[in-house]
């Protein structure tokens, strides 16, 4: 119980110093990581290695993805491509439902792509649609965030659900996981969309723009006119579509069935589908959108701006991972799993274990992988030993891994910083959105269990 109280105090401390006293989230998270290591009585010789290793590993895994994605976003903004994309989508979907547009795009994109990367790639499009339609930026941020989150934790070939299926023993039944996971994730996305709609006409005070050229600092008409002739709609989408398609195909060929075998073609497709390579190719495509004289000078300027914009996001993301690493190394995870596993409440057990681990250490993927390993031996005693029960358990773990995104989750900081949502507002909106979404997903899974079990 003391371990849980320590966690609550640490999280409350982060909230207090960042929201009220405006301390940098990076410093608050690093301070919480070090303080938490002492409070959880980690051996002194392990404290610094735990913090630095998780910090470095996280930046090593997604640092370049965030950086290259930011570069693509900046070029799309400055070239007018984001406006061209917004107008293309609006011609198809209309201007009445911008939140639905963002939720739908996020829902599709996050099936093969990590939600962090998806948000980085799509943020410039979100800003353009926000400006074009006049809806609150907070609403479109929540809609995109929850749309991405819905499939990220529930639908293979995203790595989390794949790993859970392997741990639980249903990796050969991915078709059923996808067939059940898609409608469940639709329910989750709709719940997030409904919550986002409450903020459609509500103003909030955003964080200051990085510079005067930020897309949200101008009216849509002014911005549209400043670019003159916009890029072709298809070419504008291509820097986003190419990396998404490559990552998606790269994920599909790695499925256990190995649809194209394990030869040279597999190696090439897997390489091209690596997020860093795919985004590098997307960046090359984005550069072709630059027009007129002085393209090289503008390219260099925009790359420098991208590095400056991405730097605080990278530091905050790494610090959040360090905090999560300390919690993962503490006795807290064992305490939570031991106390929840003995309740005997069926599908609620994998859901609650995943939710507890997610809230404690931040990473949805880590929560999914850890929870599935813990839950696998319990499934028979929980009445979930059938193939259908195992599939529903995978999905229940995915639903739990949404609950809740807060200070120790890199996704929380990616969304809040890129969307310029103040920390206090983010806790009241983004965190609540993930709670609603996770509970809605579990409710849909429970309804499905009435027919499948």
QUINOR-V957192 format. One record per pair of residues at least 24 apart in sequence whose ideal C-beta (glycine too) atoms are under 10 Angstrom apart, sorted by the first residue. I is the first residue (numbers start at 1). GAP is how many residues later the second one is. Records with the same first field share a line. If there is no record, write none. Layout:
I: GAP, GAP
This chain:
1: 334, 338
2: 37, 38, 329, 330, 333
3: 36, 37, 38, 324, 327, 328, 329, 330, 331, 332, 333, 357
4: 328, 331, 332, 335, 352, 356
5: 34
6: 29, 30, 33, 34, 321, 324, 325, 326
7: 29, 32, 33, 320, 323, 325, 328, 329, 349, 352, 353, 354, 401
9: 26, 27, 30
10: 25, 26, 29, 30, 313, 316, 317, 397, 398
11: 25, 312, 316, 348, 349, 395, 396, 397, 416
12: 395
13: 394
14: 306, 309, 392, 393, 394, 409, 413
15: 391, 392, 408, 409, 412, 416
17: 406
18: 389, 404, 405, 406, 408, 409
19: 388, 403, 404, 405, 406, 407, 408, 409
20: 403, 404
22: 400, 401, 402
23: 400
24: 288, 291, 292, 295
25: 287, 290, 291, 292, 294, 295, 382, 387, 388, 391, 392, 398, 401
26: 286, 288, 289, 290, 291, 292, 293, 294, 387
27: 288, 289, 292
28: 288, 291, 292, 295, 379, 395
29: 26, 286, 287, 288, 289, 290, 291, 292, 293, 294, 295, 333, 378, 379, 384
30: 25, 285, 286, 288, 289, 290, 292, 293
31: 288, 292
32: 287, 288, 290, 291, 294, 295, 375, 376
33: 286, 287, 288, 289, 290, 291, 292, 293, 294, 375
34: 288, 289, 292
35: 288, 291
36: 286, 287, 289, 290, 291, 293, 294, 296, 372
37: 285, 286, 288, 289, 290, 292, 293
38: 288
39: 287, 291
40: 286, 287, 289, 290, 291, 292
41: 289, 290
42: 284, 287, 288, 289
43: 286
46: 280, 283
47: 279, 282
49: 276, 280
50: 272, 275, 276, 278, 279, 280
51: 267, 268, 270, 271, 272, 274, 275, 278
52: 266, 270, 273
53: 268, 269, 272
54: 264, 265, 266, 267, 268, 269, 270, 271, 272, 274, 275, 307, 309
55: 260, 262, 263, 264, 265, 266, 267, 268, 270
56: 262, 265, 266
57: 261, 264, 265, 268
58: 256, 259, 260, 261, 262, 263, 264, 266, 267, 304, 305, 352
59: 255, 256, 258, 259, 262, 351
60: 258
61: 53, 55, 214, 215, 260, 349
62: 52, 54, 55, 58, 213, 214, 252, 255, 256, 259, 348, 352
63: 213, 247, 250, 251, 254, 255
64: 211, 212, 213, 215, 216, 246, 250
65: 48, 49, 51, 52, 55, 56, 178, 182, 209, 210, 211, 213, 214
66: 50, 51, 53, 54, 213, 244, 245, 247, 248, 251, 344, 348, 352
67: 53, 209, 212, 216, 236, 239, 240, 242, 243, 244, 246, 247
68: 49, 52, 53, 175, 207, 208, 209, 210, 211, 212, 213, 214, 215, 218, 238, 242
69: 47, 48, 49, 50, 51, 52, 53, 54, 55, 171, 174, 206, 210, 213, 214, 237, 241, 345, 349
70: 50, 51, 53, 54, 209, 233, 235, 236, 237, 238, 239, 240, 241, 243, 244, 348
71: 49, 168, 208, 209, 211, 212, 215, 216, 228, 231, 232, 234, 235, 236, 238, 239
72: 48, 49, 52, 167, 168, 171, 207, 208, 210, 211, 212, 213, 214, 215, 234
73: 47, 48, 49, 50, 51, 52, 53, 54, 142, 166, 167, 213, 233, 236, 237, 345
74: 50, 136, 139, 141, 212, 227, 228, 229, 230, 231, 232, 233, 234, 235, 236
75: 49, 164, 207, 208, 210, 211, 212, 213, 214, 215, 223, 224, 227, 228, 230, 231
76: 45, 47, 48, 49, 52, 139, 155, 160, 161, 163, 164, 206, 210, 213
77: 46, 47, 48, 50, 51, 136, 137, 138, 139, 146, 225, 228
78: 46, 135, 137, 149, 208, 211, 212, 220, 221, 223, 224, 227
79: 148, 151, 152, 157, 160, 207, 208, 209, 210, 211, 212, 219, 223
80: 48, 143, 144, 146, 147, 148, 149, 150, 151, 156, 209, 211
81: 43, 44, 47, 146, 149, 150, 151, 152, 154, 155, 156, 157, 158, 159, 205, 208, 209
82: 40, 41, 42, 43, 44, 45, 46, 47, 49, 50, 133, 141, 145, 148, 149, 154, 158
83: 41, 42, 44, 45, 46, 48, 49, 132, 137, 140, 141, 143, 144, 147, 148, 153
84: 44, 140, 143, 145, 146, 147, 148, 149, 150, 151, 152, 153, 205
85: 37, 39, 40, 43, 44, 145, 146, 148, 149, 151, 152, 154, 155
86: 38, 39, 40, 41, 42, 43, 44, 45, 46, 47, 134, 138, 144, 147, 150
87: 41, 42, 45, 137, 143, 146, 149
88: 142, 144, 145, 146, 148, 149
89: 36, 39, 40, 43, 144, 148
90: 38, 39, 42, 43
91: 142
93: 36
94: 39
95: 34, 37, 38, 39, 40
96: 37
97: 36, 38, 46, 96, 100
98: 28, 31, 32, 34, 35, 36, 37, 38, 41, 42, 45, 98, 102
99: 30, 31, 34, 36, 37, 40, 41, 42, 43, 44, 45, 47, 48, 93, 94, 95, 96, 97, 98, 100, 101
100: 43, 47, 89, 90, 93, 96, 97
101: 24, 25, 28, 32, 39, 42, 43, 46
102: 24, 27, 28, 33, 37, 38, 39, 40, 41, 42, 43, 44, 45, 46, 91, 94
103: 37, 39, 40, 41, 42, 43, 44, 45, 47, 86, 87, 89, 90, 91, 93, 94
104: 39, 40, 43, 85, 89
105: 24, 38, 39, 42, 43, 135
106: 37, 38, 39, 40, 41, 42, 43, 44, 45, 46, 83, 86, 87
107: 37, 39, 40, 41, 42, 43, 44, 45, 48, 75, 78, 79, 81, 82, 83, 85, 86
108: 39, 40, 43, 136, 140
109: 35, 38, 39, 42, 43, 131, 132, 135, 138, 139
110: 34, 37, 38, 39, 40, 41, 42, 43, 44, 45, 48, 75, 79, 134
111: 37, 39, 40, 41, 43, 44, 45, 46, 47, 67, 70, 71, 74, 133, 137, 140
112: 39, 40, 43, 44, 45, 46, 47, 132, 133, 134, 135, 136, 137, 138, 139, 140, 161, 163
113: 35, 38, 39, 45, 130, 131, 134, 135, 138, 162, 165
114: 34, 38, 44, 45, 46, 133, 161, 250, 251, 296, 297
115: 29, 30, 31, 32, 33, 34, 35, 36, 37, 38, 43, 249, 290, 295, 296, 299, 300
116: 32, 36, 197, 201, 248, 293, 294, 295, 297, 298, 299
117: 31, 126, 127, 130, 158, 161, 162, 297
118: 26, 27, 29, 30, 31, 33, 34, 122, 126, 129, 293, 296
119: 25, 26, 28, 29, 30, 292, 295, 296, 299, 300
120: 159, 190, 193, 294, 295, 298
121: 118, 119, 122, 123, 154, 158, 161
122: 25, 26, 118, 122, 296
123: 92, 291, 292, 295, 296
124: 91, 116, 294
125: 111, 112, 115
126: 89, 292, 293
127: 87, 88, 89, 291, 292, 293
128: 87, 88, 92, 95, 96
129: 91
130: 85, 86, 90, 289
131: 84, 85, 86, 87, 88, 89, 90, 91, 92, 93
132: 88, 89, 91, 92
133: 67, 87
134: 66, 67, 85, 86
135: 61, 62, 64, 65, 66
136: 60, 62, 63, 64, 65, 66, 67, 68
137: 62, 66, 67, 69, 79, 282, 283, 284
138: 58, 60, 61, 62, 64, 65, 66, 68, 281, 282, 283, 287, 288, 291, 292
139: 54, 56, 57, 58, 59, 60, 61, 62, 63, 65, 290
140: 56, 59, 60, 279
141: 55, 58, 63, 65, 274, 275, 277, 278, 279, 280, 285, 288, 289, 292
142: 50, 51, 53, 54, 55, 56, 57, 58, 273, 277, 279, 287, 288, 290, 291, 292, 295
143: 46, 49, 50, 51, 52, 53, 54, 56, 57, 290
144: 48, 52, 271, 275
145: 47, 51, 260, 266, 267, 269, 270, 271, 274, 276, 284, 285, 288, 289, 292
146: 42, 43, 44, 45, 46, 47, 48, 49, 50, 256, 269, 284, 287, 288, 290, 291, 294
147: 38, 41, 42, 43, 45, 46, 49, 290
148: 41, 44, 263, 267
149: 36, 39, 40, 43, 215, 252, 253, 256, 262, 266, 284, 285, 288, 289, 292
150: 31, 32, 34, 35, 36, 37, 38, 39, 40, 41, 42, 43, 248, 249, 252, 287, 288, 290, 291
151: 30, 31, 33, 34, 35, 37, 38, 247
152: 33, 212, 213, 216, 246, 249, 250, 259
153: 28, 32, 35, 201, 205, 211, 212, 214, 215, 242, 244, 245, 246, 247, 248, 249, 284, 285, 288
154: 24, 26, 27, 28, 29, 30, 31, 32, 33, 34, 35, 214, 240, 241, 242, 243, 244, 245, 247, 248, 287, 290, 291
155: 25, 26, 27, 29, 30, 240, 243
156: 25, 95, 96, 99, 238, 242
157: 90, 91, 93, 94, 95, 96, 97, 98
158: 93, 206, 207, 210, 240
159: 92, 95, 206, 209, 210
160: 194, 203, 204, 205, 206, 207, 208, 209, 211, 212, 234, 237, 238, 241
161: 204, 207, 211, 233, 234, 236, 237, 240
162: 89, 92, 93, 94, 206, 207, 232
163: 202, 203, 205, 206, 207, 209, 210, 231, 234
164: 186, 190, 201, 203, 204, 205, 206, 207, 208, 209, 211, 212, 226, 229, 230, 231, 232, 233, 234, 237
165: 91, 207, 225, 226, 228, 229, 232
166: 90, 203, 206, 207, 210, 228
167: 201, 202, 203, 204, 205, 206, 207, 208, 209, 227, 230
168: 182, 203, 204, 205, 207, 208, 211, 216, 221, 222, 223, 225, 226, 229
169: 203, 207, 210, 216, 218, 221, 225
170: 217, 218, 219, 220, 221, 223, 224
171: 84, 85, 86, 223
172: 84, 85, 215
173: 214, 215, 217, 218, 221
174: 81, 82, 83, 217, 220
175: 82, 216
176: 211, 212, 214, 215, 216, 218, 276
177: 213, 214, 215, 217, 218, 221
178: 213
179: 212
180: 208, 211, 212, 214, 215, 264, 265, 268, 269, 272
181: 210, 213, 214, 217, 260, 264, 267
183: 261, 265
184: 208, 211, 212, 214, 215, 256, 257, 258, 259, 260, 261, 263, 264
185: 210, 213, 214, 252, 256, 259
186: 255, 258
187: 212, 250, 253, 254, 255, 256, 257, 258, 260, 261
188: 210, 211, 214, 246, 248, 249, 250, 251, 252, 253, 254, 255, 256, 257
189: 248, 251, 252
190: 247, 250, 254
191: 242, 245, 246, 247, 248, 249, 250, 252, 253
192: 210, 241, 242, 244, 245, 246, 248, 249
193: 240, 244
194: 242, 246
195: 234, 237, 238, 239, 240, 241, 242, 245
196: 233, 237
198: 231
199: 226, 230, 234
202: 227
204: 216, 217, 218, 221, 224, 225
205: 215, 216, 217, 220
206: 213, 214, 215, 216, 219
207: 209, 210, 212, 213, 214, 215, 216, 218
208: 212
209: 211
210: 95, 98, 99, 102, 210
211: 94, 97, 98
213: 89, 92
214: 95, 206
216: 203, 204
227: 64
228: 63, 64
229: 62
230: 59
231: 57, 58, 59, 60
232: 57
235: 50, 51, 53, 54
236: 50, 53
237: 48
238: 44, 47, 48, 50, 51
239: 40, 42, 43, 44, 45, 46, 47, 48, 49, 50
240: 39, 42, 45, 46
241: 41, 44
242: 30, 36, 37, 39, 40, 41, 42, 43, 44
243: 29, 30, 32, 33, 34, 35, 36, 37, 38, 39, 40, 42
244: 34, 35, 38
245: 27, 28, 33, 37
246: 25, 26, 27, 28, 29, 31, 32, 33, 35, 36
247: 25, 26, 27, 28, 30, 31, 32, 35
248: 25, 30
249: 24, 29
250: 24, 25, 27, 28
309: 108, 109
310: 107, 108
312: 101, 105
313: 97, 100, 101, 103, 104, 105
314: 96, 99, 100
315: 98
316: 91, 94, 96, 97, 98, 100, 101
317: 92, 93, 94, 95, 96, 97, 100
318: 92, 95
319: 88, 89, 91, 94
320: 42, 43, 86, 87, 88, 89, 90, 91, 92, 93, 94
321: 40, 41, 42, 45, 87, 88, 89
322: 86
323: 38, 39, 84, 85, 86
324: 34, 36, 37, 38, 39, 42, 43, 83, 84, 85, 86
325: 36, 37, 38, 41, 83
326: 35, 82
327: 30, 32, 33, 34, 35, 81
328: 29, 32, 33, 34, 35, 38, 39, 42, 80
329: 32
330: 30, 31
332: 24, 25, 28, 29
333: 24, 27, 28, 33, 34, 37, 38, 41
334: 40
335: 25
336: 24, 38
337: 33, 34, 36, 37, 38, 41
338: 36
340: 31, 34, 35
341: 33, 34, 36, 37, 40, 41
342: 36
343: 39
344: 34, 37, 38, 39
345: 37
346: 36, 37, 38, 43, 46, 47, 50, 100, 103, 107
347: 35, 36, 37, 42, 45, 46, 48, 49, 50, 52, 95, 98, 99, 101, 102, 106
348: 34, 48, 52, 94, 98
349: 25, 26, 29, 30, 32, 33, 35, 44, 47, 48, 51
350: 24, 25, 26, 28, 29, 32, 34, 42, 43, 44, 45, 46, 47, 48, 49, 50, 92, 95
351: 24, 42, 44, 45, 46, 47, 48, 49, 50, 52, 87, 88, 90, 91, 94, 95
352: 44, 48, 51, 90
353: 25, 43, 44, 47
354: 42, 43, 44, 45, 46, 47, 48, 49, 84, 88
355: 41, 42, 44, 45, 46, 47, 48, 49, 80, 83, 84, 87
356: 44, 47
357: 40, 43, 44
358: 39, 42, 43, 44, 45, 46, 47, 48, 50, 51, 76, 80
359: 41, 42, 44, 45, 46, 47, 49, 50, 72, 75, 76
360: 48
361: 47, 48
362: 43, 44, 45, 46, 47, 48, 49, 50, 51
363: 38, 45, 46, 47, 48
364: 34, 36, 37, 38, 39, 41, 45, 46, 47, 70, 74
365: 36
366: 35
367: 30, 31, 33, 34, 35, 36, 42
368: 26, 29, 30, 32, 33
369: 28, 32
370: 27, 31
371: 25, 26, 27, 29, 30
372: 25, 26, 29
383: 66, 70
384: 65, 69
386: 66, 67
387: 65
388: 60, 61, 63, 64, 65
389: 60, 63, 64
391: 54, 57, 61
392: 53, 54, 56, 57, 60, 61
393: 52, 56
394: 51
395: 46, 47, 49, 50, 53, 54
396: 45, 46, 49, 50, 53
397: 48
398: 40, 43, 44, 47
399: 38, 39, 40, 41, 42, 43, 44, 45, 46, 47
400: 38, 39, 41, 42
401: 33, 37, 40
402: 31, 32, 33, 34, 35, 36, 37, 38, 39, 40
403: 28, 31, 32, 33, 34, 35, 36, 38, 39
404: 26, 27, 28, 29, 30, 31, 32, 33, 34, 35
405: 25, 26, 27, 28, 29, 30, 32, 33
406: 24, 25, 28, 29
407: 24
409: 25
